[in-house]
């Protein structure tokens, strides 16, 4: 039994690792085949899509996940049906308002149709992945992630290499969309096979309203922290140009591989265990999982930092684009941001498992304020490093705040005491 569990976990990590490597290689081929300004526009679109996902999702999964873990499978259909109803309402409210992005010139009209399509596809795929992680089907969630992010990156990279007609953002967005549709189809089929009950239940609007009250504060916190990773690119564009944004997107893509790997191999397995242990009043499994998270996060961060810093100059040499070499100094800053963010997720998930949402919300909102203040001050005399340096300041603060909250709020027995 233990061997089967370990094999499943290793296969899950291998799948996630393959996805990450695929995305990593994809970004470098974009840097090789596209002008830095095109890569910059691609980065602006992906950042905007990623941010809007929280508006149409309302971070409602944070409430749904806890509810699923507290109820029998025969009632899950009703819970999921409620979430779908809420999402449809949010689509009707949010999507029309997004026209302002194009009216105000934040993105060109040429990408509008892809922008809207990708928002819907990415949201459904993301919620499906979260669902399967919540019900401890991490392996299938990883399969979906590979279909959603890996397959199209491989396909379009191959097409771009053999036919220059495919070297366009339109072709990239089309491949991305096709992969999203395929992922949704397979996820729905798998969901049907689980034989979940409760689908015929009436929509419970009181339950939805209760969930909104729980999720909205967390949404505000998420919008704040994700806002940092969206505003950064647009702010950088305002003080430089798309070429610098392109280099920033490349180096951010490399450094964020650490976060994606930890999400797949560490955090996705840890937080369901933490929730169950705390809700069951079992300190020992909680302590063991916390210790494992910290050790694995620290070791992975250290190893990734060393390897990436050694290999990056050779990868830039292969790209043979002076713009990326010129702005190479951005990478150590962005790498530091990702390490700080990774370490901060350890106390984050501990607080989340205990339903201690307030310090999470506080840290993210204050972090957003600190980022904007730091970026504004630093951009006066240190424009070249203002944005990544401000990110470092922000995530140092968030790490400190969450760690302090964990030490202060976690019961002694769950921290290792008696």
C-alpha positions in Angstrom: 0.0 0.0 0.0 2.8 2.4 1.0 4.7 1.5 -2.2 1.6 2.2 -4.3 1.2 5.6 -2.6 4.9 6.5 -3.1 4.7 5.4 -6.8 1.6 7.6 -7.3 3.4 10.5 -5.7 6.5 10.0 -7.8 4.4 9.7 -11.0 2.6 12.9 -10.0 5.8 14.8 -9.4 7.2 13.4 -12.7 4.1 14.7 -14.6 4.3 18.0 -12.9 8.0 18.1 -13.6 7.5 17.3 -17.3 4.9 20.1 -17.5 7.3 22.6 -15.9 10.1 21.6 -18.1 7.8 21.9 -21.1 6.8 25.4 -20.1 10.3 26.3 -19.3 11.5 25.3 -22.7 8.5 26.9 -24.3 9.3 30.3 -22.8 12.9 30.0 -24.1 11.8 29.2 -27.6 9.5 32.2 -27.5 12.5 34.3 -26.5 14.4 32.7 -29.3 11.8 33.0 -32.1 10.0 36.2 -31.1 11.1 39.8 -30.6 11.4 40.8 -26.9 8.5 43.2 -27.4 6.2 40.3 -28.6 7.2 38.3 -25.6 6.4 41.3 -23.5 2.9 41.5 -25.0 2.4 37.8 -24.4 3.4 38.3 -20.7 0.9 41.2 -20.4 -1.9 39.0 -21.7 -1.1 36.0 -19.5 -0.8 38.3 -16.5 -4.2 39.9 -17.2 -5.9 36.5 -17.8 -4.4 35.1 -14.6 -5.6 38.1 -12.6 -9.2 38.1 -14.0 -9.5 34.4 -13.1 -9.8 35.5 -9.5 -12.6 37.9 -10.3 -14.7 35.3 -12.1 -13.8 32.6 -9.5 -14.2 34.8 -6.4 -11.7 32.4 -4.7 -14.9 30.5 -3.9 -12.9 27.2 -4.0 -11.4 28.1 -0.6 -14.9 27.6 0.8 -15.9 24.7 -1.5 -12.7 22.7 -0.6 -13.4 22.8 3.1 -17.1 21.9 2.5 -16.2 18.9 0.3 -13.8 17.5 3.0 -16.5 17.9 5.6 -19.3 16.1 3.6 -20.0 12.7 2.2 -19.4 12.1 -1.6 -23.1 11.6 -2.2 -23.6 15.3 -1.5 -20.7 16.7 -3.5 -22.8 17.3 -6.6 -25.0 19.8 -4.9 -22.0 21.7 -3.6 -20.4 21.8 -7.1 -23.7 22.8 -8.7 -23.9 25.8 -6.3 -20.4 26.9 -7.4 -21.2 26.6 -11.1 -24.3 28.8 -10.5 -22.2 31.4 -8.8 -19.6 31.3 -11.6 -22.3 31.9 -14.3 -23.5 35.0 -12.4 -19.9 36.3 -12.1 -19.3 35.8 -15.8 -22.3 38.0 -16.6 -21.1 40.7 -14.3 -17.3 40.7 -14.9 -16.8 39.9 -18.6 -18.6 42.9 -20.0 -16.7 45.2 -17.6 -13.3 43.9 -19.0 -13.9 45.9 -22.2 -12.3 48.8 -20.3 -8.9 47.0 -20.6 -9.0 47.5 -24.3 -10.8 50.9 -24.3 -8.1 52.3 -22.1 -5.3 50.8 -24.2 -3.9 48.4 -21.6 -4.1 45.7 -24.2 -4.6 45.9 -28.0 -7.9 45.0 -29.5 -6.2 42.4 -31.7 -6.0 40.0 -28.7 -9.5 40.7 -27.3 -11.2 37.5 -28.6 -8.4 35.3 -27.3 -8.5 37.1 -24.0 -12.1 36.4 -23.4 -12.0 32.8 -24.5 -8.9 32.0 -22.5 -10.4 33.5 -19.3 -13.4 31.1 -19.5 -11.3 28.0 -20.4 -8.6 28.7 -17.9 -11.1 29.3 -15.1 -13.0 26.0 -15.7 -9.7 24.1 -16.0 -8.3 25.7 -12.9 -11.4 24.9 -10.8 -11.4 21.3 -12.1 -7.8 20.9 -11.1 -8.5 22.3 -7.6 -11.4 20.0 -7.2 -9.4 16.8 -7.9 -6.6 18.0 -5.6 -9.2 18.6 -2.8 -10.6 15.1 -3.2 -7.0 13.7 -3.1 -6.8 12.8 -6.8 -3.5 14.7 -7.2 -2.3 12.4 -10.0 -5.3 13.1 -12.2 -5.0 16.8 -11.4 -1.5 16.6 -12.7 -2.6 14.8 -15.9 -5.1 17.7 -16.4 -2.4 20.2 -15.8 -0.1 18.6 -18.4 -3.0 18.6 -20.9 -3.8 22.2 -20.1 -0.3 23.6 -20.1 2.2 21.1 -21.5 0.6 19.6 -24.6 -0.1 22.8 -26.5 3.3 24.2 -25.6 5.0 21.2 -27.2 2.7 21.2 -30.2 3.0 24.9 -31.0 6.8 24.9 -30.4 7.2 22.1 -33.0 5.0 23.9 -35.5 6.9 27.2 -35.1 10.2 25.4 -35.7 9.1 23.8 -38.9 6.8 26.5 -40.3 7.4 30.2 -39.7 3.6 30.9 -40.4 2.9 29.6 -36.9 5.2 32.2 -35.3 2.5 34.5 -34.1 0.7 35.2 -30.9 -2.6 34.2 -32.6 -1.3 30.7 -33.2 -0.1 30.4 -29.6 -3.4 31.5 -28.2 -5.3 29.1 -30.6 -3.2 26.1 -29.4 -3.7 27.2 -25.8 -7.5 27.3 -26.3 -7.7 23.9 -28.0 -5.8 22.3 -25.1 -8.1 24.0 -22.6 -11.2 22.5 -24.4 -9.7 19.0 -24.4 -8.8 19.3 -20.7 -12.4 20.3 -19.8 -13.9 17.4 -21.8 -11.6 14.8 -20.0 -12.2 16.3 -16.6 -16.0 16.2 -17.0 -15.7 12.6 -18.1 -13.7 11.7 -15.1 -16.1 13.6 -12.8 -18.9 11.5 -14.2 -17.1 8.3 -13.5 -16.7 9.2 -9.8 -20.5 8.7 -9.4 -20.9 11.8 -7.2 -24.4 12.3 -5.9 -26.4 15.4 -5.2 -26.6 16.8 -8.7 -30.4 17.0 -8.6 -30.4 19.1 -5.5 -31.8 22.6 -5.9 -29.4 25.5 -5.9 -28.8 26.5 -2.3 -28.6 30.3 -2.4 -28.2 30.6 1.4 -25.2 28.3 1.2 -23.7 30.3 -1.7 -24.2 33.6 0.2 -22.5 32.0 3.3 -19.6 30.9 1.1 -19.3 34.4 -0.4 -19.0 35.8 3.1 -16.1 33.4 3.7 -14.4 33.7 0.4 -14.6 37.4 -0.3 -12.1 38.4 2.4 -9.8 35.7 1.0 -10.5 37.0 -2.5 -9.4 40.5 -1.4 -6.2 39.1 -0.1 -5.7 37.0 -3.3 -6.4 40.0 -5.5 -3.9 42.0 -3.5 -1.1 39.4 -3.8 -1.9 38.6 -7.5 -2.2 42.3 -8.1 1.5 42.6 -7.2 2.3 40.0 -9.9 0.2 41.9 -12.5 0.9 45.5 -11.7 4.6 44.8 -11.8 4.6 44.2 -15.5 2.4 47.1 -16.4 4.4 49.4 -14.0 7.7 48.2 -15.6 6.2 49.0 -19.1 5.3 52.5 -17.9 8.9 53.3 -16.8 10.7 51.4 -19.6 9.3 49.6 -22.7 8.0 46.3 -24.0 11.6 45.0 -24.6 12.4 45.2 -20.9 9.0 43.7 -20.1 10.0 40.8 -22.4 13.2 40.2 -20.6 11.3 40.4 -17.3 8.8 37.9 -18.5 11.5 35.5 -19.5 13.4 35.7 -16.2 10.1 35.6 -14.2 9.1 32.5 -16.1 12.4 30.8 -15.2 12.3 31.7 -11.5 8.6 30.9 -11.1 9.4 27.3 -12.0 10.3 26.9 -8.4 6.9 27.8 -7.2 5.2 25.6 -9.7 7.3 22.6 -8.7 6.7 23.2 -5.0 2.9 23.4 -5.7 3.0 20.1 -7.4 5.4 18.1 -5.3 4.9 19.6 -1.8 2.0 21.9 -1.2 -0.7 20.0 -3.1 -0.1 17.0 -1.0 0.4 18.9 2.3 -2.5 21.2 2.7 -5.3 18.5 2.5 -3.4 16.6 5.2 -3.1 19.7 7.4 -6.8 20.5 7.1 -7.8 16.9 8.0 -5.3 16.7 10.9 -6.4 20.0 12.4 -10.1 19.3 12.0 -9.6 15.9 13.6 -7.6 17.3 16.5 -4.5 15.3 15.7 -1.4 17.3 16.4 1.2 14.8 15.4 0.3 14.4 11.7 0.0 18.2 11.6 3.5 18.7 13.1 5.0 16.0 10.8 3.6 17.6 7.7 4.7 21.1 8.7 8.2 19.8 9.3 8.2 18.0 5.9 7.0 21.1 4.1 9.6 23.3 5.6 12.5 20.9 4.9 11.4 20.1 1.3 10.7 23.8 0.5 14.1 24.9 1.9 16.1 22.1 0.1 14.2 22.6 -3.2 14.7 26.4 -3.1 18.4 26.0 -2.4 19.0 23.4 -5.2 16.9 25.3 -7.7 18.7 28.6 -7.0 22.2 27.0 -7.5 21.3 25.1 -10.7 19.4 28.0 -12.3 22.1 30.6 -11.6 24.8 28.3 -13.1 22.8 27.4 -16.2 21.2 30.7 -17.0 24.3 32.3 -18.7 24.5 29.3 -21.1 20.8 29.5 -21.9 21.2 33.2 -22.7 24.1 32.5 -24.9 22.0 30.0 -26.9 19.2 32.7 -27.3 21.7 35.0 -28.8 19.6 38.1 -28.2 21.5 41.0 -26.6 18.4 42.4 -24.9 18.2 39.4 -22.5 21.8 39.5 -21.7 21.6 43.2 -21.0 18.9 42.7 -18.4 20.3 39.5 -16.9 20.8 41.4 -13.6 17.0 41.1 -13.1 17.2 37.3 -12.5 18.8 37.2 -9.1 16.2 39.6 -7.8 13.3 37.6 -9.2 14.8 34.4 -7.9 15.0 35.9 -4.5 11.3 36.8 -4.7 10.3 33.3 -5.6 12.3 31.8 -2.7 10.8 34.3 -0.2 7.3 33.5 -1.6 7.9 29.7 -1.3 9.0 30.0 2.3 6.0 32.1 3.1 3.7 29.4 1.8 4.6 27.1 4.7 3.0 29.2 7.4 0.4 30.2 4.9 -1.0 26.7 4.6 -0.7 26.1 8.3 -2.9 29.2 8.9 -5.3 28.2 6.1 -5.8 24.7 7.6 -6.7 26.3 10.9 -9.2 28.7 9.3 -6.9 31.5 10.5 -7.7 33.7 7.4 -7.3 37.1 9.0 -3.5 37.2 9.1 -3.3 35.9 5.5 -5.7 38.7 4.4 -3.8 41.3 6.3 -0.4 40.3 5.0 -1.5 40.3 1.4 -3.3 43.7 1.6 -0.4 45.3 3.4 2.0 43.6 1.0 0.2 45.2 -2.0 0.5 48.6 -0.3 4.1 48.1 0.5 4.9 47.0 -3.0 3.4 50.1 -4.6 5.1 52.4 -2.1 8.4 50.6 -2.5 8.2 50.6 -6.3 7.3 54.3 -6.3 10.2 55.3 -4.0 12.8 53.0 -5.7 11.8 54.1 -9.3 12.9 57.7 -8.5 16.6 56.8 -8.3 16.8 53.1 -9.0 14.4 52.6 -11.9 16.4 49.6 -13.4 15.8 47.5 -10.3 12.8 49.3 -8.8 10.2 46.6 -9.6 12.1 43.4 -8.6 13.5 45.1 -5.5 10.1 46.2 -4.4 8.9 42.6 -4.8 11.7 41.5 -2.5 10.7 44.0 0.1 7.1 42.9 -0.2 7.6 39.2 0.2 10.1 39.6 3.0 7.3 41.4 4.9 4.7 38.8 4.0 7.0 35.9 5.1 7.6 37.7 8.4 3.9 38.5 9.0 2.7 35.0 8.3 5.4 33.3 10.4 4.7 35.6 13.3 0.9 34.8 13.0 1.6 31.1 12.8 3.8 31.2 16.0 1.2 33.4 17.8 -2.0 31.6 16.8 -1.3 27.9 16.4 -2.1 25.9 19.5 1.0 24.8 21.4 0.4 21.1 20.8 0.3 21.6 17.0 3.6 23.4 17.1 5.5 20.6 19.0 4.6 21.5 22.6 2.6 19.5 25.1 
